[in-house]
Every structure is written in structure tokens, then in C-alpha cells.
Amino acid sequence: MALKLLTSLLVIFSISSPVSAGNGHDSAAPNVTRLTDLFGHLTFNHGFTAFFGGLNIQPINNGSYVNLILNKSSGSGLVSQNKYHYGFFSAAIKLPSGYTSGVVVAFYLFPHNHDEIDIELLGHEKRKDWVLQTNMYGNGSVSTGREEKFRLWFDPTEQYHHYSFIWNDHHTVFLVDNIPVREILHNDAISSVYPSKPMSLYATIWDGSEWATHGGKYPVNYKFAPFVASFGEMEMDGCVFNPKSQCSKGSVSSMDPVDGEEFAKLSEQQKMGMDWARKKLMFYSYCKDTSRYKVLPPECKAK
């Protein structure tokens, strides 16, 4: 039941496109500011509760890390104890190795009403070819998927890598190992569908056989189960939603991802990193998909 619920919450499309990028494993990543060093880490017990698949959730290292497992019985997932209205969110994730077609590992913000900010890691029939998919919905705009897909420039199964987002009134930024790969500016073109509701943070692993790998061509093969995604160095810093007050800043950090000047726009170094990632590693953008959208969403024309 929990897995079916999760699937219904995450209606994402897997689509090919003329936008091209090769396998990025031989690409040297640029140096950028390590935002993940600015904020403290939360343990499983102090930041999260079980969302579904409780028997497949295994805290390790005194709860500083947690293994999320997908097997024939169920996937599994965590949900933050608090809701947030803007902030910085990050996790170090080590992905399952081997044959992982149809497997989805997701790190995302989601409320009861449909705003959503997604980082989804999609398994593959080849060992190293995990795909990073980013997406955003706002104000119930689920009919318009805003997916962008990237190759990774490393093997995500060998060690932990950081997957993060900045979400505030200025922009939403997706980052991998602190390198921005995508920025969604909060401007007039997208203001009506920009995520603006308080959201909970989720970390999950689940069966996306219907769409995740080549449009469902390769479903999950449970002969290779269990599939284990390990999460650690969890960071949630920003405005903790409190219906009785506008915002509760719970951080001891001097950095403010909600209102801080450093988080209002990308630095030149970050822009250079994002330009590298998009030119070298992005192979699908909804803004280039004229077969899917006869009329492109307005923010695509504003770029």
C-alpha cells in the first residue's frame, strides 16, 4: 500500500530527447564553494521518521547514516519531522551497485497540496549508468513536467556523493557535490507555478518499473535484490514552518539559505560550474522537447 501511495505521489515521465551528452565519468569537475560544509548534519532519530517500509529502514553508525532497502516486499522511505518554507537541503547518498533497472532513489520536497521539488536517481541496466533527474511542480501544476536529466561524472555506487537543493524566494537550485546543475529563477514567467507552500523532506527507494529505465523497457529484476541506498550527512536548514509564526530559524549556522545574500544568486564560480554541468552532462530538457510541448512553457521562452 505504501509503495502504491508513493508511486501515485511521484508521477514522472521518462522521455528521450535530441539534447545530447556523453557518459560523464571521464569529466573533471570544476571547483566550487562547498555549501554542504556550512551546515550541521542531522541524525535519523533527530530529523526524520519512517514514511513507509519500516522493516526495510536500517539506521547505522548510531543513526548518523541509514540504509533504505527495496526488495520484493516493499521499498522504504523517510520523512522529515518538520515542514520547511524555504531552505537548504542535502544528503550524501551511496547508490545500489549492479543491475538496478527500474529502481528509483529519490530525495525531494513535497506537501499535501501539490508543490514538489525532486532529485531522482534512476537505475539502469548497465552498472554505472545511473541517471539524475530533476523536476519541479508548483501550485498543482502536475500536467506540466519540468524534467531535466543528467549523466553523472562519477560512479555513484562506489562512495557517497552530495545531492542538494537551495529553495527560497529568489530561485531553486539543484546541486551535485556542490556543483549547481540547474537553476530555476523565480521570475514573472514561472511565478504562478513556483513552489511556495511549506513542504516536508523525503528520502525514498522504490520500484519505478513502469517508467524509470528507458520508459519502462527494463523493469526491476528482483533476482538482484535487495537494492540498498545509503543516506547520511543529512542537512535541513531554513525556515521551519510554524502555523503560529512566520518562520522559526533553527540553525546555529551564521549562513541563512532563506534570506542570506549568499543564497540569493549564484556566484560567478557557481555559474561556471553550472555551465560545465549543463554542456557536458545534461541530455534531456523539457524546454527542448517540442514533440512533447507544441507550445513550450513560458519560462522556456524567457531563458
C-alpha positions in Angstrom: 0.0 0.0 0.0 2.8 2.4 0.9 4.6 1.8 -2.3 1.4 2.3 -4.4 0.9 5.6 -2.5 4.4 6.7 -3.2 4.1 5.9 -6.9 0.9 7.9 -7.1 2.6 10.9 -5.4 5.5 10.8 -7.9 4.0 10.9 -11.4 7.1 11.4 -13.5 7.7 10.8 -17.2 10.8 9.2 -18.7 11.5 10.7 -22.1 14.3 10.7 -24.7 15.4 13.9 -26.5 17.7 15.3 -29.1 19.7 17.1 -26.4 22.8 15.0 -26.1 25.6 14.4 -23.6 28.0 11.6 -23.4 28.8 9.4 -20.3 30.4 11.9 -17.9 32.7 9.5 -16.0 35.9 10.9 -17.6 35.0 14.6 -16.9 37.0 16.6 -14.4 34.6 18.5 -12.2 35.2 22.2 -11.5 36.0 23.6 -8.1 33.1 25.4 -6.4 32.2 26.6 -2.9 31.3 23.7 -0.7 27.9 24.7 0.7 27.5 21.4 2.4 30.3 22.4 4.8 28.3 25.3 6.1 25.6 23.4 7.9 25.3 20.8 10.5 24.3 17.2 10.0 21.1 15.6 11.4 20.8 12.0 12.6 17.9 9.8 11.6 16.3 10.0 15.0 16.6 13.7 15.4 15.4 14.7 11.9 13.3 12.0 10.4 10.6 9.4 11.0 9.7 6.4 8.9 7.5 7.2 5.9 6.9 3.6 4.7 8.6 0.2 4.6 9.7 0.3 8.3 11.3 -3.1 8.2 13.5 -2.0 5.2 14.9 1.0 7.1 18.2 0.3 8.8 19.9 3.1 10.8 23.7 2.6 11.1 26.5 4.4 12.8 24.2 5.4 15.7 21.7 6.8 13.3 24.0 9.2 11.5 23.5 7.1 8.4 20.6 5.0 7.3 20.2 2.2 4.7 16.9 2.3 2.7 16.1 -1.1 1.1 14.0 -2.2 -1.8 13.1 -5.9 -2.1 10.1 -7.9 -3.2 8.1 -7.0 -0.1 8.5 -3.2 -0.2 10.5 -0.1 -0.8 11.2 2.2 2.1 11.4 5.9 2.9 11.9 8.6 5.5 10.1 11.9 6.0 11.3 14.9 8.0 9.8 15.6 11.4 9.3 19.3 10.4 7.9 21.1 7.4 10.0 23.8 5.8 9.2 27.0 3.9 12.5 27.6 2.0 15.9 26.4 3.0 19.0 24.3 2.1 18.5 20.5 2.0 21.2 18.0 1.3 22.1 14.3 1.7 25.2 12.2 1.0 23.9 9.2 -0.9 25.6 5.9 -2.0 23.5 4.1 -4.6 23.0 0.4 -5.1 25.5 -1.3 -7.4 25.0 -3.9 -10.1 21.9 -4.3 -12.2 19.4 -1.6 -11.0 17.0 -1.1 -13.8 13.6 0.3 -12.6 15.0 1.3 -9.2 14.3 4.9 -8.1 16.2 6.6 -5.3 14.5 9.9 -4.5 15.3 12.9 -2.4 12.5 15.5 -2.6 10.3 18.1 -1.0 6.6 17.5 -1.1 3.5 19.0 0.7 -0.1 17.8 1.0 -1.1 20.2 -1.9 0.9 19.7 -5.0 4.1 21.6 -4.9 7.2 19.4 -5.4 11.0 19.7 -5.9 12.6 16.4 -6.9 16.0 14.9 -7.2 15.5 11.4 -8.5 18.3 8.9 -9.3 17.2 6.4 -11.9 18.7 2.9 -12.1 20.0 1.3 -15.3 20.7 -2.0 -16.9 24.4 -1.1 -17.0 26.3 -0.9 -13.7 27.5 2.7 -13.7 24.8 4.5 -15.8 22.6 5.9 -13.1 20.7 9.0 -14.3 20.0 12.1 -12.3 16.5 13.6 -13.0 15.4 16.9 -11.6 11.9 18.2 -11.6 9.6 20.8 -10.1 5.8 21.2 -9.7 4.1 24.2 -8.2 0.5 25.2 -7.4 -0.9 21.9 -8.5 0.7 22.1 -12.0 1.2 18.3 -12.4 0.1 18.4 -16.0 3.4 20.1 -17.0 6.5 18.1 -16.1 9.7 20.2 -16.0 12.2 17.4 -16.1 15.9 17.7 -16.9 18.2 14.7 -17.0 21.9 14.4 -16.5 24.7 11.9 -16.6 26.9 11.7 -13.6 30.7 12.3 -13.8 31.5 9.6 -11.2 30.4 6.1 -10.2 27.7 6.8 -7.6 27.9 3.3 -6.2 31.5 3.4 -5.0 31.2 6.2 -2.4 28.9 8.8 -1.0 28.1 11.9 -3.1 26.2 15.0 -2.1 22.8 15.8 -3.7 21.3 19.1 -2.6 18.9 21.9 -3.3 18.5 25.6 -2.4 14.9 26.7 -2.3 14.0 30.2 -1.5 12.0 33.2 -2.9 14.8 34.0 -5.3 15.4 30.7 -7.0 15.6 26.9 -6.7 19.0 25.4 -7.4 19.8 21.7 -7.8 23.4 20.7 -6.9 25.5 17.6 -7.1 28.7 17.6 -5.0 28.1 21.3 -4.5 28.1 22.0 -8.3 24.9 23.6 -9.5 23.4 21.6 -12.3 20.1 23.5 -12.7 18.7 26.9 -11.5 15.0 27.8 -11.7 14.7 31.6 -11.3 11.6 32.8 -9.5 10.6 35.4 -12.1 7.3 36.5 -13.8 7.4 33.7 -16.3 7.2 31.0 -13.7 5.7 32.8 -10.6 2.3 31.1 -11.0 3.8 27.6 -10.7 6.8 28.3 -8.4 6.7 26.1 -5.3 5.6 28.3 -2.4 3.9 26.1 0.2 5.6 24.6 3.3 7.0 21.1 2.4 8.4 18.0 4.1 11.6 16.4 3.0 11.6 12.8 1.9 14.2 10.2 1.2 13.0 7.0 -0.5 13.8 4.0 -2.6 11.0 2.3 -4.7 10.0 0.4 -7.7 9.6 2.6 -10.8 9.4 -0.2 -13.3 6.6 1.4 -15.3 8.8 4.4 -16.3 12.2 4.8 -14.7 14.6 3.0 -17.1 14.1 3.7 -20.8 10.4 4.4 -20.4 9.7 1.1 -18.6 11.6 -1.1 -21.1 13.7 -2.5 -18.3 11.7 -3.2 -15.1 13.1 -4.1 -11.7 14.7 -7.6 -11.6 14.3 -8.8 -8.1 16.9 -11.6 -8.8 19.4 -8.8 -7.9 17.6 -7.7 -4.8 18.0 -6.4 -2.1 18.7 -2.9 -3.5 20.3 -0.7 -0.8 20.6 3.1 -0.9 22.6 4.5 2.0 21.9 8.1 3.2 24.0 10.2 5.5 25.2 13.7 6.3 21.5 14.9 6.1 21.1 18.7 6.2 17.9 20.7 6.6 18.4 24.3 7.3 16.0 27.1 6.8 12.5 28.2 7.8 10.8 25.6 9.9 7.1 26.0 9.3 5.0 27.0 12.3 1.4 28.0 11.7 1.5 30.3 14.7 4.6 32.3 13.5 6.0 33.3 10.2 9.3 31.4 10.5 11.4 29.6 13.0 15.1 29.6 12.2 16.5 26.5 14.0 20.2 26.8 12.8 23.3 27.7 14.7 25.0 28.5 11.4 25.6 32.1 10.5 24.6 31.3 6.9 21.0 31.9 6.0 19.7 30.0 2.9 16.3 31.7 3.1 17.2 35.4 3.3 21.0 35.4 3.1 22.6 37.4 0.4 25.0 34.5 -0.5 21.9 32.3 -1.4 20.0 34.9 -3.4 22.0 34.3 -6.6 24.8 32.1 -7.9 28.4 33.3 -7.7 30.4 33.5 -10.9 32.2 30.4 -9.8 28.9 28.6 -9.4 27.7 29.8 -12.7 30.8 28.5 -14.4 30.2 25.1 -12.7 26.6 25.0 -13.8 27.6 25.9 -17.4 30.1 23.0 -17.3 27.5 20.5 -16.0 24.8 21.5 -18.5 27.1 21.4 -21.5 28.9 18.2 -20.6 26.2 16.2 -18.8 22.7 17.2 -19.5 21.0 15.0 -22.1 17.3 16.0 -21.7 15.5 19.3 -21.0 11.8 19.8 -21.3 12.5 23.2 -22.7 14.0 21.5 -25.8 11.2 18.9 -26.2 9.0 20.4 -28.9 7.5 16.9 -29.7 6.1 16.9 -26.2 5.1 20.5 -25.9 3.8 22.1 -29.1 3.8 25.4 -27.1 6.8 25.5 -24.7 6.1 26.5 -21.1 6.6 30.3 -20.7 9.7 30.1 -18.6 11.5 28.3 -21.5 10.9 31.3 -23.7 12.2 33.6 -21.0 15.6 32.0 -21.0 
